Amino acid sequence: MELMRNLRLGAPLGLVIALFSLPESRLTAQEIELPLGGPPPAPVDAAAVGFQSYLQLVGAKARGQGVSQQAVDGILGGLTYNPRVVALDRSQPGSTTGSPPAFWPYYQRHIGAARINQGRSALAENAELVRRFEAEYGVPASMIVAIWGKETFYGRIKGDFDLARSLATLAYEGRRRELFEGELIALMKMADRGVPRARMLGSWAGAFGNPQFLPSVFLRVARDGDGDGDADIWHSRADTFASIANYFRDAGWRAGEPWGVRASLPAGFDRSQLSPRIEAPSCPRVLARHSVWKTVGEWRALGVEPRAAIADQTMAVLFEPDGAGNGAFLLTGNYRVILHYNCSNYYALSVGLLADEIAR
């Protein structure tokens, strides 16, 4: 009975094993039940156990890339799986079939008068600062402000999700593990650069700050615009503007060239020979809606008339977002730079048009 009392009182596992190994032990199933009156054992949360094991693996990978143990512990320590982030990710619209929705209703819904007016005010309030970065990086001040306005409504909506928890959850979930695991390790590298853990808040998908950069983008292009030694794109407008401008320059922005212009097409315009003949290696579904490249002069010769100033030697594609006869644009290589930010025609067109309105 002393044996049974030890078992029921929760003796250490080693003692229990030793007791069972004694030759005289003759225990029935009834004699090895749980402690009298105690609750049944809590069910093992397989997802939680797997998540913690996965974090150990990521920590090892990060250390292999030179991340300090302090940064690994600071970012991964105490993280728990966040099912809400997975639900948000899975609820995102996927690829569409058939004709895309109309662009202009999208533009009115996502841009609208309030964002335009506040963009003009933001440009006026920060004119000296943003013009300085325009001169340094070759990116128009209105475009810098337009990105700020489109991404976070001029700093009003930046997100309050814990970036480490979101990225770790999305990486563990596995649908886009390579992407999110890389961003999680980049977040640890940000910690090694001195970014405070308390500052690491943003969207559920891991983007953060005024320009909504991912960690890998921050490491590549974030800049200290005010000279205080800290690229604080969460709070500093100078750092925000410098970082957006540097992103665009890094992506290949050509100074002095517009992103695109509206265009008028002649009646009976023949579009049959204008489709691109080669599938783009990136963003293929978006770029498949664009025509072949021609100089603006060549477009003019076909009867396509730009409705704003653009040099005849500029290379451009023709794009009719709502189909033939419902508005057209000639888009330059700088439009492709905006697509680097978000691979969506509607996003890039909205940013370009917002920048034009802000500059008026």
C-alpha positions as CSV (number, residue, x, y, z in Angstrom):
1,M,0.0,0.0,0.0
2,E,3.0,2.3,0.6
3,L,3.7,1.8,-3.1
4,M,0.2,2.9,-4.0
5,R,0.4,5.9,-1.8
6,N,3.5,7.1,-3.5
7,L,1.9,6.7,-6.9
8,R,-1.2,8.5,-6.0
9,L,0.7,11.4,-4.4
10,G,2.5,12.0,-7.7
11,A,5.9,10.5,-7.0
12,P,8.7,11.5,-9.4
13,L,8.8,9.6,-12.7
14,G,12.1,7.9,-11.9
15,L,10.7,6.5,-8.7
16,V,7.6,5.2,-10.4
17,I,9.7,3.4,-13.0
18,A,11.9,1.9,-10.3
19,L,8.9,0.7,-8.3
20,F,7.4,-0.9,-11.4
21,S,10.7,-2.7,-12.0
22,L,10.6,-4.5,-8.6
23,P,10.0,-8.3,-8.9
24,E,7.3,-8.3,-6.2
25,S,5.3,-5.5,-7.9
26,R,1.9,-6.8,-8.8
27,L,-0.3,-3.8,-9.7
28,T,-3.7,-4.0,-11.2
29,A,-5.1,-1.4,-13.7
30,Q,-7.3,-0.1,-10.9
31,E,-4.3,0.4,-8.6
32,I,-2.5,2.8,-11.0
33,E,-5.2,5.3,-11.6
34,L,-4.7,9.0,-11.3
35,P,-4.5,10.5,-7.8
36,L,-7.8,10.2,-6.1
37,G,-10.1,13.1,-6.8
38,G,-7.6,14.7,-9.2
39,P,-8.6,16.1,-12.6
40,P,-7.7,14.2,-15.8
41,P,-4.5,15.3,-17.5
42,A,-4.9,18.3,-19.8
43,P,-4.9,17.4,-23.5
44,V,-1.7,18.0,-25.3
45,D,-2.0,20.9,-27.8
46,A,-0.1,19.5,-30.7
47,A,-0.1,22.8,-32.5
48,A,1.5,24.6,-29.6
49,V,4.1,21.8,-29.1
50,G,4.9,21.9,-32.8
51,F,5.1,25.7,-32.8
52,Q,7.7,25.7,-30.0
53,S,9.8,23.0,-31.7
54,Y,9.6,25.1,-34.9
55,L,10.9,28.2,-33.1
56,Q,13.9,26.3,-31.9
57,L,14.7,25.3,-35.5
58,V,14.3,28.9,-36.7
59,G,16.5,30.1,-33.8
60,A,19.2,27.7,-35.0
61,K,18.9,28.9,-38.6
62,A,19.2,32.5,-37.4
63,R,22.3,31.8,-35.4
64,G,23.7,30.2,-38.5
65,Q,23.2,33.5,-40.3
66,G,25.1,35.4,-37.6
67,V,22.2,36.5,-35.4
68,S,23.1,36.9,-31.8
69,Q,21.6,34.7,-29.1
70,Q,20.4,37.8,-27.4
71,A,18.4,38.7,-30.5
72,V,17.1,35.2,-30.9
73,D,15.9,35.1,-27.3
74,G,14.5,38.7,-27.5
75,I,12.4,37.9,-30.6
76,L,11.4,34.3,-30.1
77,G,11.1,34.1,-26.4
78,G,7.6,33.7,-25.0
79,L,5.9,33.6,-28.4
80,T,2.6,31.8,-28.8
81,Y,0.8,30.7,-31.9
82,N,-1.8,33.2,-33.2
83,P,-4.7,31.5,-35.0
84,R,-6.3,34.9,-35.8
85,V,-3.3,35.7,-38.1
86,V,-3.8,32.5,-39.9
87,A,-7.5,33.1,-40.3
88,L,-6.8,36.6,-41.7
89,D,-4.2,35.2,-44.2
90,R,-6.6,32.5,-45.4
91,S,-9.4,35.0,-45.9
92,Q,-7.4,37.0,-48.4
93,P,-8.9,37.0,-51.9
94,G,-7.1,34.6,-54.2
95,S,-6.7,34.7,-58.0
96,T,-9.8,35.7,-59.8
97,T,-11.1,34.3,-63.0
98,G,-12.9,36.1,-65.8
99,S,-13.0,39.9,-66.1
100,P,-11.4,41.9,-63.2
101,P,-13.7,44.3,-61.3
102,A,-13.9,47.9,-62.6
103,F,-10.9,50.2,-61.6
104,W,-12.6,53.5,-61.1
105,P,-15.0,52.4,-58.3
106,Y,-11.9,50.9,-56.6
107,Y,-10.1,54.2,-57.0
108,Q,-12.9,56.2,-55.5
109,R,-13.2,53.8,-52.6
110,H,-9.5,53.5,-51.8
111,I,-8.4,57.1,-52.6
112,G,-11.2,59.5,-52.6
113,A,-11.3,63.3,-51.8
114,A,-10.2,62.9,-48.1
115,R,-6.9,61.2,-49.0
116,I,-6.2,63.6,-51.8
117,N,-6.8,66.7,-49.7
118,Q,-4.8,65.4,-46.8
119,G,-2.0,64.5,-49.2
120,R,-1.9,68.1,-50.4
121,S,-1.8,69.3,-46.8
122,A,1.0,66.8,-46.0
123,L,3.1,67.9,-48.9
124,A,2.7,71.6,-47.9
125,E,3.5,70.9,-44.3
126,N,6.6,68.9,-45.1
127,A,7.6,70.7,-48.3
128,E,11.2,71.6,-47.3
129,L,11.9,68.1,-45.9
130,V,10.4,66.1,-48.7
131,R,11.9,68.3,-51.4
132,R,15.3,67.6,-50.0
133,F,14.9,63.9,-50.5
134,E,13.4,64.5,-53.9
135,A,16.6,66.2,-54.9
136,E,18.8,63.5,-53.3
137,Y,17.0,60.5,-54.6
138,G,15.3,61.7,-57.8
139,V,11.9,60.6,-56.7
140,P,9.1,63.2,-56.9
141,A,8.0,64.6,-53.5
142,S,4.3,63.9,-54.5
143,M,5.1,60.2,-55.1
144,I,6.9,59.9,-51.7
145,V,3.8,61.4,-50.0
146,A,1.4,59.3,-52.1
147,I,3.0,56.1,-50.9
148,W,2.8,57.3,-47.3
149,G,-0.9,58.2,-47.9
150,K,-1.8,54.9,-49.6
151,E,0.0,52.7,-47.1
152,T,-1.0,54.2,-43.8
153,F,-3.3,57.2,-44.5
154,Y,-0.4,59.5,-43.6
155,G,0.6,57.6,-40.5
156,R,-2.8,57.1,-39.0
157,I,-3.1,53.3,-39.6
158,K,0.1,51.4,-39.0
159,G,-1.1,48.2,-37.3
160,D,-0.7,47.0,-33.7
161,F,0.1,43.3,-34.2
162,D,3.2,41.9,-32.6
163,L,5.4,41.4,-35.6
164,A,7.4,38.5,-34.2
165,R,4.3,36.5,-33.2
166,S,2.6,37.2,-36.6
167,L,5.6,36.2,-38.7
168,A,6.4,33.1,-36.6
169,T,2.8,32.0,-36.9
170,L,2.6,32.5,-40.6
171,A,5.9,30.7,-41.1
172,Y,4.9,27.8,-39.0
173,E,1.5,27.5,-40.7
174,G,3.6,26.7,-43.8
175,R,1.7,27.9,-46.9
176,R,4.4,30.5,-47.5
177,R,7.0,29.3,-45.1
178,E,10.1,30.4,-47.1
179,L,8.8,34.0,-47.2
180,F,7.8,34.4,-43.6
181,E,10.6,32.5,-42.1
182,G,13.0,34.7,-43.9
183,E,11.2,37.8,-42.7
184,L,11.2,36.4,-39.1
185,I,15.0,36.0,-39.2
186,A,15.3,39.5,-40.8
187,L,13.3,40.8,-37.7
188,M,16.0,39.3,-35.5
189,K,18.7,41.0,-37.5
190,M,16.8,44.3,-37.0
191,A,17.0,43.6,-33.2
192,D,20.8,43.2,-33.6
193,R,20.9,46.6,-35.4
194,G,19.3,48.1,-32.3
195,V,15.6,48.3,-33.2
196,P,13.8,48.1,-29.8
197,R,11.5,45.1,-29.4
198,A,8.7,47.4,-28.2
199,R,8.7,49.2,-31.6
200,M,8.1,46.0,-33.5
201,L,4.4,46.4,-34.1
202,G,2.6,46.4,-37.5
203,S,0.2,44.7,-39.7
204,W,-0.9,41.1,-39.3
205,A,1.2,40.1,-42.3
206,G,4.4,41.6,-41.0
207,A,4.6,45.0,-42.6
208,F,5.3,48.0,-40.3
209,G,5.9,51.7,-40.0
210,N,4.7,54.6,-42.1
211,P,5.8,53.0,-45.4
212,Q,4.8,49.4,-44.3
213,F,8.1,47.7,-45.0
214,L,8.7,44.1,-44.4
215,P,11.8,43.4,-42.2
216,S,14.0,42.4,-45.2
217,V,13.1,45.6,-47.0
218,F,13.9,47.6,-43.8
219,L,17.3,46.1,-43.7
220,R,17.9,46.9,-47.3
221,V,16.6,50.4,-47.8
222,A,15.6,52.1,-44.5
223,R,17.5,55.3,-44.0
224,D,18.2,57.8,-41.2
225,G,16.8,61.0,-42.7
226,D,17.2,63.3,-39.7
227,G,20.8,62.3,-38.7
228,D,20.1,61.0,-35.3
229,G,21.5,57.6,-36.0
230,D,18.2,55.8,-35.9
231,A,16.1,54.8,-39.0
232,D,12.8,55.2,-37.2
233,I,10.2,54.8,-39.9
234,W,7.5,54.4,-37.2
235,H,7.7,58.0,-35.9
236,S,10.1,60.1,-37.9
237,R,8.8,61.8,-41.0
238,A,12.4,62.5,-42.2
239,D,13.3,58.8,-41.9
240,T,10.0,57.8,-43.5
241,F,10.5,60.0,-46.6
242,A,14.1,59.1,-47.0
243,S,13.4,55.4,-46.8
244,I,10.5,55.5,-49.3
245,A,12.7,57.5,-51.7
246,N,15.5,55.1,-51.3
247,Y,13.2,52.2,-51.9
248,F,12.1,53.7,-55.2
249,R,15.7,54.5,-56.3
250,D,16.8,51.0,-55.3
251,A,14.0,49.6,-57.5
252,G,15.2,51.5,-60.5
253,W,13.2,54.8,-60.5
254,R,14.3,57.1,-63.4
255,A,14.4,60.7,-62.4
256,G,12.5,63.1,-64.6
257,E,10.2,60.5,-66.2
258,P,6.5,60.3,-65.3
259,W,5.0,57.0,-64.0
260,G,2.5,57.3,-66.9
261,V,-0.1,59.6,-68.5
262,R,-3.7,59.3,-69.5
263,A,-4.1,58.7,-73.3
264,S,-6.8,59.1,-75.9
265,L,-7.3,56.4,-78.6
266,P,-8.8,57.0,-82.0
267,A,-12.1,55.4,-83.0
268,G,-11.6,51.9,-84.4
269,F,-8.2,51.5,-82.9
270,D,-6.8,48.1,-83.7
271,R,-5.5,46.3,-80.6
272,S,-5.0,42.9,-82.2
273,Q,-1.2,43.1,-82.5
274,L,-0.5,44.8,-79.1
275,S,-0.5,41.8,-76.7
276,P,2.9,41.0,-75.1
277,R,4.5,38.0,-76.6
278,I,6.6,36.9,-73.6
279,E,5.3,36.1,-70.1
280,A,6.9,38.3,-67.5
281,P,9.0,36.3,-64.9
282,S,7.4,38.2,-62.0
283,C,4.0,39.7,-61.6
284,P,2.8,37.8,-64.8
285,R,-0.9,38.1,-64.4
286,V,-0.7,41.9,-63.8
287,L,1.7,42.5,-66.7
288,A,-0.2,40.3,-69.1
289,R,-2.9,43.1,-69.2
290,H,-0.3,45.5,-70.6
291,S,0.6,45.9,-74.3
292,V,3.9,45.6,-76.0
293,W,6.5,48.3,-75.4
294,K,6.7,51.2,-77.9
295,T,8.1,54.7,-77.8
296,V,5.6,57.4,-77.2
297,G,6.4,58.6,-80.7
298,E,5.4,55.3,-82.1
299,W,2.1,55.4,-80.1
300,R,1.4,58.8,-81.5
301,A,1.9,57.4,-85.0
302,L,-0.8,54.9,-84.3
303,G,-3.2,57.7,-83.2
304,V,-2.7,57.3,-79.4
305,E,-2.4,60.8,-77.9
306,P,-0.9,61.4,-74.5
307,R,-3.0,63.8,-72.4
308,A,0.0,65.1,-70.4
309,A,3.6,66.0,-71.2
310,I,5.8,63.0,-72.0
311,A,8.8,62.8,-74.3
312,D,8.5,61.0,-77.6
313,Q,11.5,58.8,-76.9
314,T,10.1,57.5,-73.7
315,M,9.2,53.8,-73.7
316,A,5.6,53.0,-72.7
317,V,3.0,50.3,-72.7
318,L,-0.7,50.9,-73.3
319,F,-3.1,49.8,-70.6
320,E,-6.9,50.0,-70.5
321,P,-7.9,49.0,-66.9
322,D,-11.6,48.8,-67.6
323,G,-11.4,47.5,-71.2
324,A,-11.6,49.1,-74.6
325,G,-13.2,52.5,-74.7
326,N,-13.2,53.1,-70.9
327,G,-10.1,55.1,-70.4
328,A,-6.4,54.4,-71.3
329,F,-2.9,55.0,-70.0
330,L,0.6,55.0,-71.3
331,L,2.7,53.5,-68.6
332,T,6.5,53.9,-68.3
333,G,9.2,51.9,-66.6
334,N,8.5,53.9,-63.4
335,Y,5.1,52.4,-63.2
336,R,6.9,49.0,-62.9
337,V,8.8,50.5,-59.9
338,I,5.5,51.1,-58.1
339,L,4.5,47.5,-58.8
340,H,7.6,46.5,-56.9
341,Y,5.8,47.9,-53.8
342,N,2.6,46.0,-54.5
343,C,2.1,43.8,-57.5
344,S,-1.3,45.1,-58.4
345,N,-2.4,47.3,-61.3
346,Y,-5.1,48.9,-59.2
347,Y,-2.6,49.7,-56.4
348,A,0.0,51.1,-58.8
349,L,-2.6,53.2,-60.7
350,S,-4.1,54.5,-57.5
351,V,-0.7,55.6,-56.2
352,G,0.2,57.3,-59.5
353,L,-3.0,59.1,-59.8
354,L,-2.9,60.1,-56.1
355,A,0.6,61.5,-56.6
356,D,-0.7,63.5,-59.6
357,E,-3.6,64.9,-57.5
358,I,-1.3,65.8,-54.6
359,A,1.0,67.7,-57.0
360,R,-1.7,69.8,-58.4
